Amino acid sequence: MPRILSLFLFILPLLAFAGNPKREFRGAWLHVIGQSQWQNKNVAQQKKYIEEQFDLLLDAGCNAVIFQVRPTADALYVSEIEPWSSWLTGRRGKAPSPLWDPMEYAIEEAHKRGMEFHAWLNPYRVTSNAKETLPSDHLMNKEPHRFIKFNGQTFFDPAYPENREHICNVVKDIVSRYDIDGIHIDDYFYPYPANGKKFENDDVSYKKFGNGMERNAWRRHNVDLLIEQLYSTIKKEKGWVRFGVSPFGIWRNKKNDPRGSESSGLQNYDDLYADVLLWAKNGWIDYLAPQLYWTLDMNAAPSRHLAKWWNDNANGVDIYIGQDVQRTMTNADPGNNDSNELDTKVRLSRELPNVKGNVWWHGYWVTDNLKGVADSLALKYQRTIALPPLYGDKNGRPEKIKNLKLVKEKGQIFLMWDKPSPGRKQQATDAVRYVVYQFFPDEKIDMDDSETIIALTPHNAVLVEDASAGPSSEGSTFIVTALDRLNRESEPTIIKW
């Protein structure tokens, strides 16, 4: 949309909310597990559904999709390692007909819209309930000693080295074959407590591998080994692919550890055996998206204070706050005289220096516009285009674009340029998207101003004026930069109309 039009359309929201940042992670989780709409559609309908969901997220200002591709040791993509997901086709191991690759298609559709694609995997879970039947040739039936059961579910036992190897082989396969921006794993490590009981079903593996370690420390060590190996696996394949974890929102409660948070809920460290802070401190992850799904001032887990705690304990990695859309939009914020908590939560995420964005749980609530959340994001909190956070050596950057020109065709004015020629092998500095800025006559050139960004696109042409759509932008200055795979920005190329 030309900026001259957007200024009129959004003048009221502008008065009510300060400018949006130029760089911010604006992600949304799209899960497949438990979502019957996927298996109730044919292939053409599934493709259209992906397109519709991505369009709606883009309209709401999101710049990243975290798409579930391995919910229960299965695949929403062509795999020779694990079976097709029942959540896609209705039966584990059943291929879609006609055959297609949902992850490949989703990557293409995300990138087509200038959005990042993060492939979301659950590392250990094999079944989601006691009713699921695994095929006779499933690994669990061939080597049952490698698996544990709890609360009617089956999991890989984190103690076995061959299980870590298997999970890393799955990730290596994805990273090597698909043009993804990130690998993302969720909060399921050792099983969550259930029915008032904690998981204790690993006597056999503890006897075999424990080596005299205190059992809880041993369990944490098992998970540590997987995280370290996953990071190494990803970076050896493609150094620019980010590794992110979305842990449960409490590391430890302060009553159990002076380093912990002012909370009294379940703990990653003690209940899931996940020492998330260690992973960040040791550089085994690129970002954390803690699931702060609670209300601002919930007694056991106040998200207001937990957001600050994660900011203060980032250990050098980016923090993206996992926000529960339903709770956020249905609970009032008396302190802000507001019917929901969205305003306060977004403002808080932008005030904390180590918090670089938000991830919306779940994306379907955004695309369904629950309680007007998509409208609020589109018209106010994610109104401007945002570049995702940059990674890696800030001195590295892609080549600047060349041959920038304005082209008139049938009453329309296009900005066009030449894409840098890609090498024979993918590199971190490859230009994968382009940022287009527009500055009106006599407007100060300030590329840090998010209001001036009119496009974030993988294409090398942008419509900047349609004679039938409104006032002319003649006299404007346009700047185009390239973004590489680590979201580093090239030197600007400038043209004046």
C-alpha positions in Angstrom: 0.0 0.0 0.0 1.5 3.4 -0.9 2.4 5.3 2.2 0.3 8.3 1.2 -2.8 6.2 1.5 -1.7 4.4 4.7 -1.2 7.7 6.5 -4.9 8.5 6.1 -6.1 5.0 6.8 -4.2 4.6 10.0 -4.1 8.1 11.5 -6.2 7.2 14.6 -4.2 4.2 15.6 -1.0 6.2 15.2 -2.3 8.7 17.7 -3.0 6.0 20.2 0.2 4.0 19.9 3.9 4.8 19.4 5.8 3.7 16.4 6.5 0.0 15.8 10.2 -1.1 15.8 12.0 -1.7 12.5 13.2 -5.1 13.6 11.0 -7.5 15.5 10.2 -11.2 15.4 6.4 -11.6 14.8 5.8 -15.3 14.7 2.8 -17.6 15.0 2.6 -21.2 15.8 0.5 -23.4 13.5 0.1 -26.8 15.0 -1.2 -29.9 13.2 -1.6 -32.3 16.2 -5.2 -32.3 17.4 -6.3 -30.3 14.3 -8.9 -32.4 12.4 -9.3 -29.9 9.7 -6.1 -31.0 8.0 -7.1 -34.7 7.6 -10.7 -33.7 6.6 -9.4 -31.8 3.5 -8.2 -33.2 0.2 -4.8 -32.1 -1.2 -6.1 -29.1 -3.1 -8.0 -27.9 0.0 -4.9 -28.4 2.2 -2.8 -26.3 -0.1 -5.5 -23.6 -0.2 -5.7 -23.7 3.6 -2.0 -23.1 3.9 -2.2 -20.1 1.5 -5.2 -18.7 3.4 -3.6 -19.0 6.8 -0.4 -17.4 5.6 -2.2 -14.6 4.0 -4.2 -13.9 7.2 -1.0 -14.0 9.3 0.7 -11.6 6.9 -2.2 -9.2 7.0 -1.9 -9.2 10.8 1.7 -8.1 10.5 3.4 -11.5 11.2 6.8 -12.1 9.5 7.5 -15.7 10.6 5.5 -18.9 10.6 6.4 -21.7 13.0 4.8 -24.7 11.3 4.5 -28.1 12.9 6.1 -30.8 10.7 6.8 -33.6 13.2 4.2 -33.8 16.0 4.6 -37.4 17.0 7.8 -38.9 15.4 6.1 -38.6 12.1 6.3 -36.4 9.0 4.4 -33.7 7.2 6.9 -34.0 4.5 8.5 -36.7 2.2 10.7 -38.7 4.6 12.6 -42.0 4.3 13.2 -41.9 8.1 9.7 -41.6 9.7 6.2 -42.3 8.5 3.6 -39.9 7.2 1.6 -38.2 9.9 -1.9 -39.4 10.8 -2.7 -35.8 11.6 -2.4 -35.1 7.8 -3.9 -38.2 6.2 -5.9 -39.9 9.0 -3.6 -42.9 9.4 0.1 -43.0 10.3 2.2 -44.1 7.4 -0.5 -43.3 4.8 0.8 -41.0 2.1 -1.3 -38.2 0.8 -2.9 -38.8 -2.6 -2.0 -37.3 -4.9 1.5 -37.3 -3.4 2.7 -33.9 -2.3 5.1 -32.4 0.2 3.3 -30.1 2.7 6.5 -28.7 4.3 8.0 -27.9 0.9 4.8 -26.2 -0.2 4.5 -24.2 3.1 8.1 -23.0 2.8 7.5 -21.8 -0.7 4.3 -20.0 0.3 5.9 -18.4 3.4 8.9 -17.2 1.4 6.7 -15.9 -1.4 5.2 -13.6 1.2 8.5 -12.5 2.6 8.0 -14.5 5.8 10.5 -16.8 7.6 9.7 -20.5 7.9 10.7 -22.3 11.1 10.2 -26.1 11.0 8.6 -27.1 14.3 9.4 -30.6 15.7 8.5 -32.4 19.0 11.7 -34.2 19.9 10.6 -37.2 22.0 6.9 -37.8 21.7 5.8 -40.8 19.7 2.1 -41.0 20.5 -0.3 -38.5 21.9 -2.8 -40.8 23.6 -3.3 -44.5 24.6 -5.7 -45.1 21.7 -3.0 -44.7 19.0 -1.8 -47.9 17.3 1.7 -47.9 15.8 2.4 -49.8 12.6 4.0 -53.3 13.1 7.2 -52.1 11.5 7.5 -49.1 13.7 10.8 -48.6 15.6 8.9 -48.9 18.9 7.8 -52.4 18.0 11.2 -53.4 16.7 13.3 -52.0 19.7 10.8 -51.4 22.5 13.7 -51.0 25.1 14.4 -47.6 23.6 11.0 -46.2 24.6 9.2 -45.1 27.8 5.5 -44.9 28.5 3.7 -42.5 30.8 0.1 -41.3 31.1 -0.9 -43.4 28.1 1.7 -41.9 25.8 4.9 -43.3 24.3 8.2 -41.4 24.2 11.7 -41.9 23.1 13.8 -42.5 26.2 16.2 -39.5 26.3 18.9 -41.7 27.9 19.7 -43.8 24.8 22.4 -42.4 22.5 20.8 -44.0 19.5 17.6 -42.0 20.2 19.6 -38.8 20.2 21.2 -40.0 17.0 17.8 -40.7 15.4 16.4 -37.3 16.3 19.5 -35.6 15.0 19.3 -37.6 11.8 15.7 -36.4 11.3 16.8 -32.8 11.8 19.8 -33.2 9.5 17.6 -34.6 6.8 15.2 -31.6 7.0 18.0 -29.0 7.2 19.9 -30.5 4.3 16.9 -30.9 1.9 14.7 -27.9 2.7 15.3 -24.1 2.5 14.2 -23.4 6.1 15.1 -20.5 8.2 14.9 -22.3 11.6 14.5 -25.5 13.5 12.1 -25.1 16.4 11.4 -27.5 19.2 8.7 -27.1 21.8 8.5 -27.7 25.6 8.1 -31.5 25.8 11.3 -33.1 27.1 10.8 -35.7 29.8 7.0 -36.2 30.2 4.9 -33.6 32.1 3.6 -34.7 35.5 0.1 -36.2 35.2 -2.6 -37.0 37.7 -0.5 -35.7 40.5 2.5 -37.9 39.7 5.9 -37.2 38.2 7.5 -39.4 35.6 9.5 -42.2 37.2 9.5 -45.0 34.5 13.2 -45.0 33.6 14.7 -47.5 36.0 16.1 -49.7 33.2 17.9 -46.9 31.4 19.1 -45.3 34.7 20.7 -48.6 35.7 22.3 -48.9 32.3 23.5 -45.3 31.8 23.3 -43.6 35.2 27.0 -44.1 36.2 26.2 -43.1 39.8 24.8 -39.6 38.9 21.9 -38.3 41.0 18.9 -39.3 38.9 17.4 -35.8 38.2 20.8 -34.4 37.3 21.3 -37.4 35.0 18.0 -36.8 33.3 18.9 -33.1 32.7 22.3 -34.3 31.3 20.5 -36.5 28.8 18.5 -33.6 27.5 21.6 -31.4 27.5 23.3 -33.9 25.3 20.4 -33.8 22.7 20.3 -30.0 22.6 24.1 -29.7 22.1 24.0 -32.4 19.4 21.1 -30.8 17.7 22.8 -27.4 17.5 25.9 -29.0 16.2 24.0 -31.0 13.6 22.1 -27.9 12.3 25.2 -25.7 12.1 27.3 -28.3 10.3 24.7 -28.5 7.6 23.8 -24.8 7.2 25.3 -22.3 9.6 22.6 -19.8 9.0 19.6 -22.0 10.1 18.6 -20.8 13.6 17.8 -23.2 16.4 15.1 -22.1 18.7 13.4 -23.7 21.8 10.0 -22.7 23.2 10.2 -23.9 26.9 7.5 -23.9 29.5 7.5 -20.4 31.0 9.1 -21.1 34.4 12.7 -22.2 34.7 12.6 -22.5 38.5 10.7 -20.8 41.3 12.6 -18.5 43.5 11.6 -20.5 46.6 13.7 -23.3 45.2 16.5 -21.3 43.7 17.5 -17.7 44.4 18.1 -17.3 40.6 14.5 -18.3 39.9 11.4 -16.2 39.2 8.7 -14.9 41.5 6.3 -17.8 40.7 5.0 -21.0 42.1 4.2 -23.2 39.2 5.7 -26.3 37.4 9.4 -25.9 36.7 11.5 -26.8 33.6 14.5 -27.7 35.7 12.8 -29.9 38.2 9.8 -31.3 36.5 10.8 -31.6 32.8 14.5 -31.9 33.4 15.3 -29.1 31.0 18.1 -26.7 32.1 17.2 -24.0 29.6 19.5 -21.4 31.0 22.5 -23.7 30.5 21.7 -24.1 26.9 21.7 -20.4 26.3 24.8 -19.9 28.4 26.7 -22.5 26.4 25.6 -21.1 23.1 23.6 -24.2 22.1 20.6 -22.3 21.0 19.9 -19.1 19.0 16.6 -18.0 20.5 14.2 -18.8 23.3 10.4 -18.4 23.0 9.2 -19.1 26.6 5.5 -19.9 26.8 4.2 -17.1 29.0 0.6 -18.1 28.4 -0.7 -16.7 31.7 -2.4 -13.4 32.5 -0.3 -10.4 33.6 -0.8 -10.9 37.3 -1.8 -14.5 37.8 -0.6 -15.4 41.3 1.3 -18.6 40.4 2.8 -17.4 37.2 2.5 -13.6 36.5 3.5 -13.1 32.9 4.3 -9.5 33.6 7.1 -10.5 36.0 8.2 -13.6 34.0 8.8 -11.5 30.9 11.2 -9.4 32.9 12.8 -12.5 34.4 13.5 -14.1 31.0 14.9 -10.7 29.7 17.3 -10.6 32.7 18.4 -14.2 32.1 18.7 -14.3 28.4 22.4 -15.2 28.5 23.1 -13.7 25.1 20.3 -15.2 23.1 17.2 -13.5 21.7 14.0 -13.8 23.7 10.6 -14.0 21.9 7.6 -14.0 24.3 5.1 -16.8 23.6 1.8 -15.1 24.1 -1.5 -16.9 24.6 -4.0 -15.2 22.3 -7.1 -16.4 24.0 -6.1 -15.4 27.6 -4.7 -12.1 26.3 -7.8 -11.1 24.5 -10.4 -12.4 27.1 -8.9 -11.0 30.3 -9.3 -7.3 31.2 -6.3 -5.2 32.2 -7.6 -2.8 34.9 -4.3 -1.1 35.3 -4.5 0.0 31.7 -8.2 0.6 31.7 -8.5 -1.9 28.9 -10.8 -4.8 28.1 -7.8 -7.1 27.2 -4.1 -7.4 28.0 -2.8 -7.0 24.5 -1.6 -3.4 24.8 0.4 -4.0 28.0 2.0 -7.2 26.8 3.2 -5.7 23.5 4.5 -2.6 25.2 6.3 -4.7 27.8 7.9 -6.8 25.1 9.2 -3.7 23.4 10.5 -2.1 26.6 12.8 -5.1 27.5 16.1 -4.9 25.7 16.7 -8.7 25.3 13.1 -9.4 24.1 13.1 -9.1 20.4 9.5 -10.0 19.6 6.5 -12.2 20.2 5.1 -15.5 19.0 1.3 -15.9 19.0 -0.2 -19.1 20.3 -1.9 -20.3 18.5 -1.9 -18.9 15.0 -5.4 -20.1 14.3 -6.7 -17.7 16.9 -5.0 -14.9 15.0 -6.3 -16.0 11.6 -9.8 -16.4 13.2 -9.5 -12.9 14.5 -10.4 -14.0 18.0 -11.9 -11.0 20.0 -10.5 -8.8 17.2 -6.9 -9.7 17.8 -5.9 -9.7 14.1 -7.5 -6.3 13.6 -5.6 -4.9 16.6 -2.3 -6.4 15.3 -2.9 -5.2 11.7 -4.1 -1.7 12.6 -1.9 -0.9 15.6 0.7 -3.2 17.1 2.1 -4.8 13.9 0.9 -2.1 11.6 4.2 -1.4 9.9 6.5 -4.0 8.2 9.2 -5.4 10.5 12.4 -7.0 9.5 13.2 -10.1 11.6 16.1 -9.8 14.1 19.6 -10.3 12.6 22.0 -13.0 13.6 25.7 -13.8 13.2 28.6 -11.5 12.4 27.0 -8.1 12.0 29.9 -7.1 9.7 28.8 -9.7 7.1 26.2 -8.6 4.7 24.9 -9.3 1.2 25.8 -7.5 -2.0 24.0 -4.3 -2.6 21.4 -4.4 -5.4 22.2 -3.0 -8.8 20.4 -1.3 -11.7 17.6 0.2 -9.7 15.0 1.9 -11.9 11.4 3.1 -12.2 9.4 1.5 -14.9 6.0 2.8 -16.1 3.5 0.2 -17.6 -0.1 1.0 -18.3 -0.5 3.7 -15.7 1.4 1.8 -13.1 4.9 2.7 -11.8 7.1 -0.2 -10.7 10.4 -0.1 -8.9 12.7 -2.8 -10.4 16.3 -4.0 -9.8 18.7 -6.8 -10.6 19.0 -9.6 -8.1 22.6 -10.5 -7.2 23.6 -13.7 -9.0 23.5 -16.7 -6.6 26.6 -18.9 -6.3 26.6 -22.7 -7.0 26.2 -23.4 -3.3 24.0 -21.6 -0.8 25.7 -19.2 1.5 24.8 -17.1 4.5 25.3 -13.9 2.5 22.9 -14.9 -0.3 20.3 -12.2 -0.9 16.9 -13.8 -0.2 14.6 -10.8 0.4 14.6 -7.1 -0.3 13.5 -4.1 1.7 12.0 -1.1 0.0 11.8 2.3 1.6 9.9 5.4 0.5 10.6 9.0 1.5 8.4 11.8 0.5 9.7 15.1 -0.8 11.4 17.1 2.0 11.1 14.0 4.4 14.3 13.2 6.3 16.0 10.0 5.1 15.9 7.8 8.2 16.2 4.1 7.4 15.6 3.2 11.1 12.0 4.5 10.8 9.7 1.6 10.3 7.0 3.9 8.8 9.1 4.3 5.7 9.3 0.6 4.8 6.7 -0.2 2.1 7.8 -3.7 1.1 9.7 -6.8 2.4 9.7 -9.1 -0.6 11.7 -12.0 -2.3 10.9 -10.4 -5.7 12.8 -7.8 -7.6 9.9 -5.6 -8.5 7.4 -3.6 -6.4 4.4 -1.6 -7.5 4.9 1.9 -6.0 2.0 3.8 -7.8 -1.2 3.0 -9.5 -2.6 6.1 -11.3 -6.2 5.0 -10.5 -5.6 4.4 -6.8 -4.8 7.8 -5.4 -2.4 10.8 -5.3 1.0 10.7 -7.0 4.2 9.9 -5.2 6.2 11.8 -7.7 9.2 13.4 -6.0 9.7 10.6 -3.6 13.1 9.0 -2.9 13.2 5.2 -2.9 15.8 3.1 -1.2 16.2 -0.7 -1.7 18.4 -3.0 0.3 19.0 -6.8 0.3 18.6 -9.1 3.3 20.7 -12.2 3.5 19.9 -15.5 5.2 20.8 -14.1 8.6 18.7 -10.9 8.0 21.7 -8.7 7.6 21.0 -5.7 5.4 23.1 -4.6 2.5 24.3 -1.1 1.7 21.4 1.0 0.3 20.8 1.7 -3.4 18.9 5.0 -3.9 16.8 6.4 -6.7 14.7 9.6 -6.8 11.6 10.0 -8.8 
